[in-house]
Amino acid sequence: MGILQDCDTRLEERLQLHRLWLAPAPGGLQANLTGVILSDLKLDKAELRGAILRQTSFLDSSLCGADLSGADLNGADLRNANLLGADLSGADLTDANFQFAWVAEANFSEARIIHVRFEKANLRDSRFIEAQLSGVNFSGANLTGACLNHSSIYECSFAGADLTEAKFLHARFQDCGFNQAHADSADFSSALAQGIDFSGVQFESVKFYRADLSRSNFIRASLIGCNFTDSKISAADFSMASLANSRFSGADFNAANLTGAVLKGARELSQNQLAIARTNHGTTLPNGMPGPYMKGSGAERIRR
């Protein structure tokens, strides 16, 4: 890997002028590195705040701790780059490519993240607070411990992603897919997630407290020990899903599809909740008995 000192001296001069521009100091000039190839370089802790980096290539480069806040990275190539602890807050990342990049502990808060590719990227403990995400591909990405609280997340794919301990509190989802994603102790509390595809997810001890999951698809999902307290799951499809040992106090089950679902050990369910949901002979009720649920049968209570 090259180092900054070995690069074209004009690059170093431009970065120095950019630092002066940020100061601000006389003679400073905003860095415009549009289309420049900066691949396989060591740019750790580079001061690129507010720089113009449209279609710039950072392929295989190291930008650990770099300040890219407010930068224009439209169409930038950051594949396989190391951005550990980098600051991308408020940056424009439209059409940027972070495939296979190491972006752990990075800050994307309030960034514009449109049609960005994060497939197989490591985003452990990254922050996307109040970010705008649209058409983003997180397929197979590592989002363990990531924080996406209060973000707007539209037409994004989290297929096969690891969401362990990720936080989506008060996030707003539209036309997103989590199919085959897996998570332990993630938190979707108070999220707006109507009509979202959670089919085939492997979730354990995930919180959906007060989340709106109306019309969402949980077909063949594994939702062991999850918390749906006060959630809206009306018209959601849980057919063939496992909801064993999950909690449902105050949840809205109106027209929820529980056909073929496993509810064994599910807690805090009432007669009225199960009576307005769809169950069938393939449903396993909280007491371990087969459905359909009959009001007054007591099958909503766990067998001691």
C-alpha positions as CSV (number, residue, x, y, z in Angstrom):
1,M,0.0,0.0,0.0
2,G,1.4,3.4,-0.9
3,I,1.4,6.3,1.5
4,L,0.4,9.9,1.0
5,Q,4.0,11.2,0.9
6,D,4.7,8.9,-2.1
7,C,1.8,10.3,-4.1
8,D,2.0,13.0,-6.7
9,T,3.1,16.2,-4.8
10,R,0.2,18.0,-6.5
11,L,-2.2,15.9,-4.4
12,E,-0.4,16.7,-1.2
13,E,-0.5,20.4,-2.2
14,R,-4.2,20.3,-2.9
15,L,-4.9,18.7,0.5
16,Q,-2.8,21.4,2.2
17,L,-4.8,24.1,0.3
18,H,-8.0,22.3,1.5
19,R,-6.9,22.4,5.1
20,L,-6.3,26.2,4.7
21,W,-9.8,26.5,3.2
22,L,-11.3,24.7,6.2
23,A,-9.4,27.0,8.6
24,P,-10.3,29.3,6.9
25,A,-7.0,30.9,6.0
26,P,-5.7,33.1,3.2
27,G,-4.9,31.1,0.0
28,G,-7.1,28.2,0.9
29,L,-9.0,26.3,-1.8
30,Q,-11.7,23.6,-1.5
31,A,-10.4,20.2,-2.7
32,N,-12.0,19.1,-5.9
33,L,-10.8,15.5,-6.7
34,T,-13.5,14.6,-9.1
35,G,-12.6,11.4,-11.0
36,V,-9.2,11.2,-9.4
37,I,-7.8,7.6,-8.8
38,L,-6.6,7.4,-5.2
39,S,-6.5,3.6,-5.0
40,D,-4.4,1.6,-2.6
41,L,-3.2,4.6,-0.6
42,K,-2.8,5.2,3.1
43,L,-5.0,8.2,3.8
44,D,-5.6,7.6,7.5
45,K,-7.1,10.6,9.3
46,A,-7.1,12.6,6.1
47,E,-9.0,16.0,6.5
48,L,-11.4,15.8,3.6
49,R,-14.4,17.6,5.3
50,G,-16.5,19.3,2.6
51,A,-14.3,18.1,-0.2
52,I,-15.7,17.4,-3.7
53,L,-14.9,13.7,-4.3
54,R,-17.4,12.8,-7.1
55,Q,-16.5,9.5,-8.8
56,T,-13.2,9.5,-7.0
57,S,-11.7,6.0,-6.6
58,F,-10.5,4.9,-3.1
59,L,-10.4,1.2,-4.1
60,D,-8.3,-0.7,-1.5
61,S,-7.3,2.5,0.3
62,S,-7.0,3.1,4.0
63,L,-9.1,6.0,5.4
64,C,-9.1,5.0,9.0
65,G,-10.4,7.9,11.1
66,A,-10.7,10.2,8.0
67,D,-13.0,13.2,8.2
68,L,-15.3,13.0,5.2
69,S,-18.1,14.9,6.9
70,G,-20.2,17.0,4.5
71,A,-18.1,15.7,1.5
72,D,-19.6,15.1,-1.9
73,L,-18.9,11.4,-2.6
74,N,-21.4,11.0,-5.4
75,G,-20.4,7.9,-7.4
76,A,-17.2,7.3,-5.4
77,D,-15.6,3.9,-5.4
78,L,-14.8,2.7,-1.9
79,R,-14.7,-1.0,-2.5
80,N,-12.5,-2.9,-0.1
81,A,-11.5,0.4,1.5
82,N,-10.8,0.6,5.3
83,L,-12.9,3.4,6.8
84,L,-12.7,2.3,10.4
85,G,-14.0,5.1,12.6
86,A,-14.4,7.5,9.6
87,D,-16.7,10.5,9.9
88,L,-19.2,10.6,6.9
89,S,-21.8,12.6,8.7
90,G,-23.8,14.9,6.4
91,A,-22.0,13.5,3.4
92,D,-23.7,13.0,0.0
93,L,-23.1,9.3,-0.8
94,T,-25.4,9.0,-3.8
95,D,-24.4,6.0,-6.0
96,A,-21.2,5.3,-3.9
97,N,-19.9,1.8,-3.7
98,F,-18.8,0.3,-0.3
99,Q,-18.9,-3.3,-1.3
100,F,-16.6,-5.4,1.0
101,A,-15.4,-2.3,2.7
102,W,-14.5,-2.2,6.4
103,V,-16.7,0.7,7.7
104,A,-16.9,-0.4,11.4
105,E,-17.6,2.4,13.9
106,A,-18.1,5.0,11.1
107,N,-20.5,7.9,11.5
108,F,-23.2,8.3,8.7
109,S,-25.5,10.4,10.8
110,E,-27.6,12.8,8.7
111,A,-25.9,11.6,5.5
112,R,-27.7,11.4,2.2
113,I,-27.4,7.7,1.3
114,I,-29.1,7.1,-2.1
115,H,-28.5,3.9,-4.2
116,V,-25.4,3.0,-2.2
117,R,-24.0,-0.5,-2.3
118,F,-22.9,-2.0,1.0
119,E,-23.1,-5.7,0.1
120,K,-20.8,-7.8,2.4
121,A,-19.5,-4.6,4.0
122,N,-18.5,-4.6,7.7
123,L,-20.6,-1.8,9.3
124,R,-20.2,-3.0,12.9
125,D,-21.2,-0.3,15.5
126,S,-21.7,2.3,12.7
127,R,-24.1,5.1,13.2
128,F,-26.8,6.2,10.8
129,I,-28.8,8.4,13.1
130,E,-31.4,10.5,11.3
131,A,-29.9,9.5,7.9
132,Q,-31.8,9.3,4.6
133,L,-31.5,5.9,3.0
134,S,-33.1,5.1,-0.3
135,G,-32.4,2.2,-2.7
136,V,-29.5,1.0,-0.5
137,N,-28.3,-2.6,-0.7
138,F,-27.1,-4.0,2.7
139,S,-27.3,-7.7,1.5
140,G,-25.0,-9.9,3.5
141,A,-23.6,-6.9,5.4
142,N,-22.5,-7.0,9.0
143,L,-24.6,-4.5,10.9
144,T,-24.0,-5.8,14.4
145,G,-24.4,-3.0,16.9
146,A,-25.3,-0.5,14.2
147,C,-27.6,2.4,15.1
148,L,-30.2,3.6,12.6
149,N,-32.5,5.3,15.1
150,H,-34.8,8.0,13.6
151,S,-33.7,7.2,10.0
152,S,-35.8,7.2,6.9
153,I,-35.2,3.9,5.1
154,Y,-36.9,3.4,1.8
155,E,-36.6,0.6,-0.8
156,C,-33.6,-0.9,1.0
157,S,-32.5,-4.5,1.1
158,F,-31.1,-6.1,4.3
159,A,-31.3,-9.6,2.8
160,G,-29.1,-12.0,4.7
161,A,-27.6,-9.2,6.8
162,D,-26.4,-9.7,10.4
163,L,-28.5,-7.3,12.5
164,T,-27.4,-8.6,16.0
165,E,-27.9,-5.8,18.6
166,A,-28.7,-3.3,15.8
167,K,-31.0,-0.4,16.7
168,F,-33.9,0.9,14.6
169,L,-35.8,2.9,17.2
170,H,-38.4,5.2,15.6
171,A,-37.0,4.4,12.1
172,R,-39.4,4.7,9.1
173,F,-39.4,1.9,6.6
174,Q,-41.1,1.7,3.2
175,D,-40.8,-1.1,0.6
176,C,-37.8,-2.7,2.4
177,G,-36.8,-6.4,2.6
178,F,-35.2,-8.3,5.5
179,N,-35.7,-11.7,4.1
180,Q,-33.2,-14.3,5.5
181,A,-31.6,-11.7,7.8
182,H,-30.6,-12.9,11.2
183,A,-30.4,-11.0,14.6
184,D,-30.1,-11.5,18.3
185,S,-31.4,-8.7,20.5
186,A,-32.0,-6.1,17.8
187,D,-34.4,-3.3,18.6
188,F,-37.2,-2.1,16.3
189,S,-39.1,-0.3,19.1
190,S,-41.6,2.3,17.8
191,A,-40.5,1.7,14.2
192,L,-43.0,2.4,11.4
193,A,-42.6,-0.8,9.2
194,Q,-45.9,-1.4,7.4
195,G,-45.8,-4.0,4.6
196,I,-42.2,-4.9,5.1
197,D,-40.7,-8.3,4.0
198,F,-39.4,-10.2,7.1
199,S,-39.9,-13.6,5.5
200,G,-37.5,-16.3,6.6
201,V,-35.7,-14.1,9.1
202,Q,-33.9,-15.8,12.1
203,F,-34.6,-13.3,14.9
204,E,-34.2,-14.1,18.6
205,S,-35.0,-11.8,21.5
206,V,-35.7,-8.9,19.1
207,K,-37.8,-6.0,20.4
208,F,-40.8,-4.8,18.4
209,Y,-42.2,-2.7,21.3
210,R,-44.9,-0.3,19.9
211,A,-43.7,-1.0,16.3
212,D,-46.3,-0.7,13.5
213,L,-45.8,-4.0,11.5
214,S,-49.3,-3.9,9.9
215,R,-49.5,-6.0,6.7
216,S,-45.8,-7.1,7.0
217,N,-44.7,-10.5,5.8
218,F,-43.2,-12.9,8.4
219,I,-43.8,-16.1,6.5
220,R,-41.6,-19.0,7.8
221,A,-39.8,-16.5,10.0
222,S,-38.2,-17.7,13.3
223,L,-39.1,-15.2,16.0
224,I,-38.1,-16.9,19.2
225,G,-38.5,-14.9,22.4
226,C,-39.3,-11.7,20.7
227,N,-41.2,-8.8,22.3
228,F,-44.3,-7.6,20.4
229,T,-45.8,-5.7,23.3
230,D,-48.2,-2.9,22.2
231,S,-47.2,-3.5,18.6
232,K,-49.6,-3.3,15.6
233,I,-49.5,-6.6,13.7
234,S,-52.9,-6.3,12.1
235,A,-53.1,-8.2,8.8
236,A,-49.5,-9.3,9.2
237,D,-48.7,-12.7,7.8
238,F,-47.1,-15.1,10.3
239,S,-48.0,-18.3,8.4
240,M,-45.6,-21.1,9.2
241,A,-43.6,-18.8,11.5
242,S,-42.3,-19.7,14.9
243,L,-43.3,-17.3,17.6
244,A,-42.4,-19.5,20.5
245,N,-41.9,-17.8,23.9
246,S,-42.6,-14.4,22.5
247,R,-44.6,-11.6,24.3
248,F,-47.7,-10.0,22.9
249,S,-49.3,-7.9,25.7
250,G,-51.5,-5.2,24.1
251,A,-50.6,-6.2,20.5
252,D,-53.2,-5.6,17.8
253,F,-53.9,-9.0,16.1
254,N,-56.8,-8.0,13.9
255,A,-56.8,-10.2,10.8
256,A,-53.2,-11.4,11.5
257,N,-52.5,-14.7,9.8
258,L,-51.3,-17.3,12.3
259,T,-52.1,-20.4,10.1
260,G,-49.4,-23.0,10.6
261,A,-47.6,-20.8,13.1
262,V,-46.0,-22.1,16.3
263,L,-47.2,-20.1,19.4
264,K,-46.1,-22.6,22.0
265,G,-45.0,-20.8,25.1
266,A,-46.1,-17.4,23.8
267,R,-46.9,-15.1,26.7
268,E,-49.4,-12.3,27.6
269,L,-52.0,-13.3,24.9
270,S,-55.7,-12.8,25.6
271,Q,-58.7,-14.6,24.3
272,N,-59.8,-11.5,22.3
273,Q,-56.4,-11.2,20.6
274,L,-56.4,-14.8,19.3
275,A,-60.1,-14.7,18.5
276,I,-59.6,-11.9,15.9
277,A,-56.6,-13.6,14.3
278,R,-56.7,-16.5,11.8
279,T,-55.6,-19.8,13.1
280,N,-56.1,-23.4,11.7
281,H,-55.3,-27.0,12.5
282,G,-51.7,-26.4,11.7
283,T,-51.4,-23.6,14.3
284,T,-49.7,-24.6,17.6
285,L,-51.4,-22.6,20.4
286,P,-49.6,-21.2,23.5
287,N,-50.6,-24.2,25.6
288,G,-49.0,-26.6,23.0
289,M,-52.4,-27.8,21.6
290,P,-53.2,-27.7,17.9
291,G,-55.6,-25.0,16.6
292,P,-57.8,-23.5,15.5
293,Y,-58.3,-21.3,18.5
294,M,-61.7,-21.5,20.2
295,K,-62.6,-18.7,22.5
296,G,-63.1,-19.9,26.0
297,S,-60.8,-22.9,25.5
298,G,-58.0,-21.5,27.7
299,A,-55.5,-22.4,25.0
300,E,-54.1,-18.8,25.2
301,R,-52.5,-19.7,28.5
302,I,-49.2,-21.5,28.8
303,R,-49.4,-25.0,30.1
304,R,-47.6,-25.1,33.5
